Amino acid sequence: MKMMATPRTWCPEVFTDAVGDAVWAPSMHNSQPWRFRHTGDGVDVLLDERRVLTAGDHDGRMARISCGAAAYNLRLALAVAGLPARYEFGAGRTLLHLWPDRPRPPTPVERRMHHQIPNRHTNRGPFADTPVGTAAAHRLSEAARREGGRLDFLTDETALYVVAGLIRTADTQLRTDPAYAAELRTWSIAAQHEVEGVGRSAAGAAPHPGELLTRRDFGGPILDVTRDPARRPTVAVLGVLGDGFDDAVRAGMALQCVLLTATDLGLSTALYSQPIEVPALREQLRRTVECSHDPHLVLRFGYAPRTCYTNRRPVADVIEP
């Protein structure tokens, strides 16, 4: 059988289609801090430094996680096109450089995960009081491991309440910073963004004091009661070995693999980065989980009605000459 030659690079049409999938990755406040460049021998995933949230993400960690998630979508789209990619970490604004691997048919898992890219979204609504089974939790943990991450589920009730307290404390501390509060308003329903930010349809209700897991306030309606009936939410901490720039990108790729797996399992997800954004509380989170991996995000999994999606910028806006 004749082996297919490895292409020198991807054609413009394949590149553009893959970027169209990449942009559906999650990002803090839906800021979409990524750009993509078609080079002579591959594709670069770039950090858009103008979209790093200076108050809420002063060190750019969350922006690099988001770019890693976008890179995972990009890799998945290329694999489904039969033209998979290899990658290496870059330097400066260039977070990853991808180049073609030997062509091959996509695997069933790649096809299934790629199918879920447009279906995945952060759920800011109430979750049902239905537990996530151990088989599903195992698949989520395996998804994180495939991309060099680790997912630690909070099976101990004491640890769950400690982490919930860290999220609440971090959220309160962040909201008392005028620059953070102003930045949050800029990316919330107050601005009614059409292609970025968290608009009214996706904002969810305003956080309620009785909630166990404190959501960020994007200006949604105030409700009289706590609507989330889940008594024991399924919560996990996503981590990777290392705390450098590349490690945040790796955490983003692990995150997106987990999120697409969750969507494939029929699960909804919510993301909590507040305790990651406060260094002292991030260290407390690490000690609570008792894991050698560096925590990069807190995730909640469960069952919930589908909520509205946040919008995305046109593909042409994120492609760099």
MITI-942797 format. One record per residue (C-alpha): residue number from 1; x, y, z; residue in three letters. Coordinates in nm, 3 decimals, decimal comma. Example, Ala and Ser with C-alpha at 12.3 -4.5 7.8 and 13.67 -1.06 7.14 Angstrom:
2
1_1,230_-0,450_0,780_ala
2_1,367_-0,106_0,714_ser
//
This chain:
321
1_0,000_0,000_0,000_met
2_0,136_0,339_-0,096_lys
3_0,190_0,574_0,200_met
4_0,045_0,924_0,176_met
5_0,310_1,196_0,173_ala
6_0,310_1,444_0,459_thr
7_0,190_1,781_0,325_pro
8_0,419_2,081_0,366_arg
9_0,137_2,286_0,517_thr
10_-0,243_2,313_0,513_trp
11_-0,424_2,482_0,228_cys
12_-0,596_2,815_0,308_pro
13_-0,944_2,662_0,299_glu
14_-0,858_2,391_0,555_val
15_-0,687_2,652_0,774_phe
16_-0,984_2,890_0,766_thr
17_-1,233_2,613_0,841_asp
18_-1,022_2,496_1,135_ala
19_-1,003_2,849_1,276_val
20_-1,381_2,862_1,248_gly
21_-1,393_2,574_1,496_asp
22_-1,109_2,708_1,714_ala
23_-1,293_3,030_1,802_val
24_-1,570_2,839_1,983_trp
25_-1,338_2,776_2,277_ala
26_-1,425_2,934_2,614_pro
27_-1,252_3,250_2,737_ser
28_-1,275_3,470_3,045_met
29_-1,566_3,714_2,999_his
30_-1,579_3,584_2,639_asn
31_-1,286_3,813_2,558_ser
32_-1,155_3,577_2,285_gln
33_-0,782_3,657_2,327_pro
34_-0,655_3,452_2,032_trp
35_-0,525_3,504_1,682_arg
36_-0,407_3,258_1,419_phe
37_-0,143_3,288_1,149_arg
38_-0,090_3,065_0,846_his
39_0,285_3,032_0,799_thr
40_0,500_2,875_0,532_gly
41_0,524_2,548_0,721_asp
42_0,218_2,541_0,948_gly
43_0,002_2,750_1,178_val
44_0,083_2,972_1,475_asp
45_-0,158_3,022_1,766_val
46_-0,100_3,373_1,898_leu
47_-0,199_3,561_2,211_leu
48_-0,392_3,880_2,135_asp
49_-0,238_4,095_2,408_glu
50_-0,495_4,370_2,354_arg
51_-0,763_4,133_2,484_arg
52_-0,591_4,022_2,803_val
53_-0,806_4,145_3,092_leu
54_-0,567_4,370_3,282_thr
55_-0,763_4,375_3,609_ala
56_-0,905_4,022_3,625_gly
57_-0,617_3,846_3,448_asp
58_-0,315_4,060_3,532_his
59_-0,063_3,785_3,454_asp
60_-0,242_3,661_3,141_gly
61_-0,286_3,307_3,276_arg
62_-0,654_3,279_3,186_met
63_-0,590_3,422_2,838_ala
64_-0,326_3,156_2,773_arg
65_-0,562_2,885_2,899_ile
66_-0,823_3,014_2,654_ser
67_-0,572_3,007_2,367_cys
68_-0,483_2,650_2,461_gly
69_-0,850_2,555_2,444_ala
70_-0,876_2,719_2,102_ala
71_-0,564_2,530_1,990_ala
72_-0,725_2,202_2,093_tyr
73_-1,028_2,280_1,875_asn
74_-0,793_2,369_1,591_leu
75_-0,605_2,039_1,625_arg
76_-0,932_1,848_1,637_leu
77_-1,064_2,018_1,324_ala
78_-0,743_1,942_1,133_leu
79_-0,753_1,579_1,246_ala
80_-1,113_1,540_1,126_val
81_-1,005_1,685_0,792_ala
82_-0,762_1,392_0,771_gly
83_-0,463_1,625_0,815_leu
84_-0,362_1,605_1,183_pro
85_-0,106_1,834_1,343_ala
86_0,197_1,806_1,562_arg
87_0,286_2,103_1,780_tyr
88_0,552_2,268_1,990_glu
89_0,533_2,556_2,233_phe
90_0,647_2,893_2,107_gly
91_0,781_3,213_2,257_ala
92_0,643_3,561_2,316_gly
93_0,303_3,609_2,154_arg
94_0,338_3,280_1,965_thr
95_0,205_3,027_2,212_leu
96_0,204_2,723_1,981_leu
97_0,336_2,633_1,640_his
98_0,157_2,352_1,456_leu
99_0,285_2,165_1,154_trp
100_0,134_1,878_0,952_pro
101_0,172_1,520_1,065_asp
102_0,125_1,226_0,830_arg
103_-0,233_1,224_0,688_pro
104_-0,467_0,962_0,832_arg
105_-0,841_0,905_0,872_pro
106_-0,991_1,061_1,186_pro
107_-1,072_0,829_1,473_thr
108_-1,432_0,780_1,591_pro
109_-1,348_0,970_1,911_val
110_-1,210_1,264_1,713_glu
111_-1,523_1,274_1,499_arg
112_-1,748_1,265_1,804_arg
113_-1,555_1,533_1,990_met
114_-1,541_1,756_1,682_his
115_-1,918_1,724_1,646_his
116_-1,957_1,868_1,998_gln
117_-1,756_2,188_1,937_ile
118_-2,062_2,401_1,845_pro
119_-2,271_2,238_2,120_asn
120_-2,037_2,312_2,410_arg
121_-2,107_2,621_2,619_his
122_-2,072_2,743_2,975_thr
123_-2,397_2,703_3,166_asn
124_-2,469_2,991_3,404_arg
125_-2,813_2,860_3,495_gly
126_-2,938_2,621_3,766_pro
127_-2,830_2,257_3,767_phe
128_-3,058_1,964_3,849_ala
129_-3,015_1,767_4,171_asp
130_-2,893_1,465_3,973_thr
131_-2,552_1,315_4,054_pro
132_-2,287_1,255_3,790_val
133_-2,206_0,883_3,775_gly
134_-1,862_0,738_3,841_thr
135_-1,831_0,614_3,482_ala
136_-1,878_0,968_3,349_ala
137_-1,632_1,107_3,605_ala
138_-1,378_0,848_3,493_his
139_-1,416_0,950_3,128_arg
140_-1,367_1,315_3,221_leu
141_-1,051_1,233_3,416_ser
142_-0,920_1,030_3,122_glu
143_-0,987_1,324_2,889_ala
144_-0,773_1,552_3,107_ala
145_-0,493_1,294_3,118_arg
146_-0,485_1,262_2,739_arg
147_-0,374_1,625_2,719_glu
148_-0,132_1,622_3,012_gly
149_-0,375_1,742_3,278_gly
150_-0,531_1,605_3,592_arg
151_-0,890_1,635_3,711_leu
152_-0,937_1,596_4,087_asp
153_-1,299_1,549_4,192_phe
154_-1,397_1,679_4,533_leu
155_-1,551_1,362_4,672_thr
156_-1,504_1,475_5,031_asp
157_-1,782_1,707_5,148_glu
158_-1,546_1,907_5,369_thr
159_-1,314_1,979_5,074_ala
160_-1,614_2,077_4,860_leu
161_-1,726_2,337_5,114_tyr
162_-1,372_2,468_5,157_val
163_-1,337_2,518_4,782_val
164_-1,682_2,680_4,766_ala
165_-1,566_2,919_5,039_gly
166_-1,252_3,002_4,843_leu
167_-1,461_3,082_4,535_ile
168_-1,689_3,307_4,743_arg
169_-1,399_3,483_4,915_thr
170_-1,214_3,537_4,588_ala
171_-1,525_3,672_4,416_asp
172_-1,587_3,916_4,701_thr
173_-1,225_4,029_4,704_gln
174_-1,219_4,080_4,328_leu
175_-1,545_4,278_4,321_arg
176_-1,410_4,526_4,578_thr
177_-1,141_4,629_4,327_asp
178_-1,285_4,924_4,128_pro
179_-1,077_4,838_3,821_ala
180_-1,201_4,478_3,825_tyr
181_-1,564_4,586_3,869_ala
182_-1,536_4,833_3,581_ala
183_-1,376_4,572_3,358_glu
184_-1,650_4,322_3,438_leu
185_-1,917_4,578_3,346_arg
186_-1,737_4,643_3,018_thr
187_-1,771_4,278_2,920_trp
188_-2,121_4,224_3,063_ser
189_-2,476_4,296_2,947_ile
190_-2,417_4,663_3,020_ala
191_-2,236_4,681_2,686_ala
192_-2,469_4,445_2,495_gln
193_-2,188_4,307_2,281_his
194_-2,291_4,138_1,959_glu
195_-1,978_3,928_1,898_val
196_-1,793_3,931_2,232_glu
197_-1,854_3,960_2,606_gly
198_-2,134_3,793_2,800_val
199_-2,464_3,931_2,673_gly
200_-2,803_3,929_2,838_arg
201_-2,916_3,596_2,695_ser
202_-2,610_3,411_2,830_ala
203_-2,551_3,600_3,156_ala
204_-2,777_3,393_3,379_gly
205_-2,943_3,531_3,691_ala
206_-2,755_3,752_3,934_ala
207_-2,564_3,552_4,198_pro
208_-2,776_3,473_4,505_his
209_-2,625_3,481_4,857_pro
210_-2,759_3,131_4,920_gly
211_-2,570_2,970_4,633_glu
212_-2,298_2,729_4,731_leu
213_-2,081_2,805_4,426_leu
214_-2,065_3,180_4,368_thr
215_-2,109_3,272_4,003_arg
216_-1,969_3,588_3,851_arg
217_-2,221_3,869_3,822_asp
218_-2,269_3,965_3,457_phe
219_-2,570_4,182_3,530_gly
220_-2,847_3,924_3,504_gly
221_-3,187_3,962_3,676_pro
222_-3,209_3,941_4,057_ile
223_-3,414_3,646_4,182_leu
224_-3,578_3,615_4,525_asp
225_-3,472_3,255_4,581_val
226_-3,181_3,032_4,497_thr
227_-3,291_2,843_4,187_arg
228_-3,015_2,581_4,184_asp
229_-3,164_2,276_4,359_pro
230_-2,846_2,063_4,354_ala
231_-2,759_1,971_4,711_arg
232_-2,425_1,810_4,631_arg
233_-2,277_1,951_4,310_pro
234_-2,008_1,759_4,123_thr
235_-1,695_1,976_4,137_val
236_-1,339_1,911_4,021_ala
237_-1,012_2,103_4,006_val
238_-0,819_2,096_3,679_leu
239_-0,441_2,107_3,712_gly
240_-0,119_2,042_3,524_val
241_0,237_1,984_3,637_leu
242_0,399_2,326_3,622_gly
243_0,307_2,691_3,653_asp
244_0,478_2,852_3,355_gly
245_0,341_3,012_3,038_phe
246_0,344_2,683_2,845_asp
247_0,172_2,504_3,133_asp
248_-0,127_2,739_3,112_ala
249_-0,158_2,662_2,740_val
250_-0,139_2,291_2,816_arg
251_-0,408_2,336_3,081_ala
252_-0,629_2,498_2,817_gly
253_-0,592_2,201_2,584_met
254_-0,677_1,964_2,870_ala
255_-0,972_2,186_2,964_leu
256_-1,122_2,178_2,616_gln
257_-1,080_1,802_2,589_cys
258_-1,267_1,769_2,920_val
259_-1,541_2,012_2,817_leu
260_-1,608_1,841_2,485_leu
261_-1,612_1,503_2,659_thr
262_-1,864_1,641_2,909_ala
263_-2,082_1,769_2,625_thr
264_-2,061_1,428_2,456_asp
265_-2,180_1,273_2,784_leu
266_-2,481_1,507_2,796_gly
267_-2,336_1,706_3,086_leu
268_-2,346_2,079_3,143_ser
269_-2,042_2,262_3,278_thr
270_-1,972_2,579_3,471_ala
271_-1,626_2,734_3,517_leu
272_-1,493_2,915_3,826_tyr
273_-1,159_3,091_3,793_ser
274_-1,197_3,337_4,082_gln
275_-0,969_3,153_4,331_pro
276_-0,708_3,111_4,056_ile
277_-0,701_3,488_4,007_glu
278_-0,606_3,557_4,372_val
279_-0,257_3,411_4,437_pro
280_-0,301_3,347_4,810_ala
281_-0,633_3,170_4,755_leu
282_-0,489_2,967_4,468_arg
283_-0,230_2,832_4,709_glu
284_-0,507_2,743_4,956_gln
285_-0,688_2,565_4,674_leu
286_-0,376_2,362_4,601_arg
287_-0,348_2,255_4,966_arg
288_-0,718_2,168_4,985_thr
289_-0,699_1,937_4,684_val
290_-0,370_1,788_4,813_glu
291_-0,239_1,736_4,462_cys
292_0,107_1,778_4,316_ser
293_-0,044_1,944_4,009_his
294_-0,083_2,322_3,988_asp
295_-0,453_2,421_3,990_pro
296_-0,569_2,619_3,686_his
297_-0,949_2,610_3,709_leu
298_-1,244_2,484_3,912_val
299_-1,516_2,308_3,712_leu
300_-1,867_2,198_3,792_arg
301_-2,040_1,918_3,603_phe
302_-2,406_1,823_3,607_gly
303_-2,735_1,818_3,425_tyr
304_-2,912_2,138_3,332_ala
305_-3,138_2,283_3,064_pro
306_-2,945_2,428_2,773_arg
307_-2,883_2,801_2,804_thr
308_-2,792_3,054_2,538_cys
309_-2,448_3,073_2,383_tyr
310_-2,210_3,366_2,383_thr
311_-2,132_3,501_2,038_asn
312_-1,800_3,495_1,855_arg
313_-1,610_3,739_1,636_arg
314_-1,594_3,669_1,263_pro
315_-1,314_3,434_1,162_val
316_-1,156_3,706_0,948_ala
317_-1,106_3,918_1,261_asp
318_-0,883_3,660_1,429_val
319_-0,660_3,566_1,135_ile
320_-0,330_3,752_1,131_glu
321_-0,149_3,823_0,804_pro
//
